Amino acid sequence: MKFLIKRDVIAIGASTGGTEAILKVVRNFPADMPGVVITQHMPPKFTDMYAQRLNGILAMEVREAKHGDILHPGLMLIAPGGMQMRLVRIGSTYSVSVTEEEKVNGHAPSVDVLFHSVATAAGEHAIGVILTGMGADGARGIKHMRDSGAYTIGQDEKSCVVYGMPKEAYLLDGVTDQADLDTIPLLIGKALGRTGLI
């Protein structure tokens, strides 16, 4: 009998068209979902406004991440514009490191920075989702996640505003499944052993 792996962390990365794509994926997440970390390419201040917007819609608590925040079920953290966010594991606890650093792949926050850290900190206990966006940021990171045992999903070409980041991830063999925005929540639910996540 194959036992379901416990998935503690959901990591999502996006760029162009990502604000609405993320909302579509997470809109119906229940309040007891595993902790979610998100990097959406956005300038400073806009990430906080986006977090407030999501917080007013979702059952989960959503806020812009601050250095040292503990990630727990029911909490969604958005990487602040102009900063780099990483997942850190100490014992059985996850927290985030938020630091002012150079851009990676031309971005701060960078999806690759987040995904590489999730691969290292959570390994097979994570789910990675790469959504619409220009360029290749996140492709190598989600490949690292998949190689570390994580379940990974890439948005398909048809539902993307820009099929750049998910395409590069797919070409690197970084995604377990490709799917549209309506199907991605179902795949996440399946990986968590839940049903009805749409």
ChimeraX attribute file (.defattr): number of C-alpha atoms within 10 A of each C-alpha:
attribute: neighborCount
match mode: 1-to-1
recipient: residues
	/A:1	3
	/A:2	4
	/A:3	5
	/A:4	10
	/A:5	15
	/A:6	13
	/A:7	20
	/A:8	20
	/A:9	27
	/A:10	23
	/A:11	25
	/A:12	27
	/A:13	31
	/A:14	27
	/A:15	27
	/A:16	21
	/A:17	17
	/A:18	23
	/A:19	18
	/A:20	10
	/A:21	22
	/A:22	22
	/A:23	15
	/A:24	15
	/A:25	22
	/A:26	22
	/A:27	17
	/A:28	16
	/A:29	19
	/A:30	14
	/A:31	14
	/A:32	12
	/A:33	19
	/A:34	23
	/A:35	23
	/A:36	24
	/A:37	27
	/A:38	25
	/A:39	30
	/A:40	27
	/A:41	26
	/A:42	23
	/A:43	15
	/A:44	15
	/A:45	12
	/A:46	14
	/A:47	23
	/A:48	20
	/A:49	13
	/A:50	17
	/A:51	20
	/A:52	15
	/A:53	14
	/A:54	21
	/A:55	16
	/A:56	11
	/A:57	14
	/A:58	17
	/A:59	18
	/A:60	24
	/A:61	18
	/A:62	23
	/A:63	21
	/A:64	21
	/A:65	24
	/A:66	17
	/A:67	12
	/A:68	13
	/A:69	15
	/A:70	18
	/A:71	23
	/A:72	17
	/A:73	16
	/A:74	17
	/A:75	20
	/A:76	27
	/A:77	23
	/A:78	22
	/A:79	32
	/A:80	29
	/A:81	23
	/A:82	21
	/A:83	19
	/A:84	25
	/A:85	31
	/A:86	25
	/A:87	26
	/A:88	19
	/A:89	17
	/A:90	8
	/A:91	6
	/A:92	5
	/A:93	10
	/A:94	20
	/A:95	19
	/A:96	23
	/A:97	19
	/A:98	19
	/A:99	16
	/A:100	13
	/A:101	12
	/A:102	14
	/A:103	14
	/A:104	14
	/A:105	15
	/A:106	10
	/A:107	21
	/A:108	26
	/A:109	33
	/A:110	30
	/A:111	34
	/A:112	25
	/A:113	23
	/A:114	26
	/A:115	33
	/A:116	21
	/A:117	22
	/A:118	31
	/A:119	26
	/A:120	15
	/A:121	21
	/A:122	22
	/A:123	22
	/A:124	21
	/A:125	19
	/A:126	29
	/A:127	28
	/A:128	30
	/A:129	26
	/A:130	33
	/A:131	35
	/A:132	28
	/A:133	25
	/A:134	18
	/A:135	18
	/A:136	18
	/A:137	28
	/A:138	32
	/A:139	28
	/A:140	21
	/A:141	25
	/A:142	38
	/A:143	26
	/A:144	21
	/A:145	30
	/A:146	23
	/A:147	17
	/A:148	19
	/A:149	17
	/A:150	26
	/A:151	26
	/A:152	27
	/A:153	27
	/A:154	29
	/A:155	28
	/A:156	20
	/A:157	17
	/A:158	11
	/A:159	15
	/A:160	21
	/A:161	16
	/A:162	19
	/A:163	21
	/A:164	21
	/A:165	28
	/A:166	33
	/A:167	27
	/A:168	20
	/A:169	25
	/A:170	22
	/A:171	12
	/A:172	13
	/A:173	16
	/A:174	27
	/A:175	27
	/A:176	15
	/A:177	16
	/A:178	20
	/A:179	17
	/A:180	18
	/A:181	22
	/A:182	14
	/A:183	15
	/A:184	23
	/A:185	22
	/A:186	18
	/A:187	21
	/A:188	24
	/A:189	17
	/A:190	14
	/A:191	18
	/A:192	18
	/A:193	12
	/A:194	11
	/A:195	13
	/A:196	10
	/A:197	19
	/A:198	18
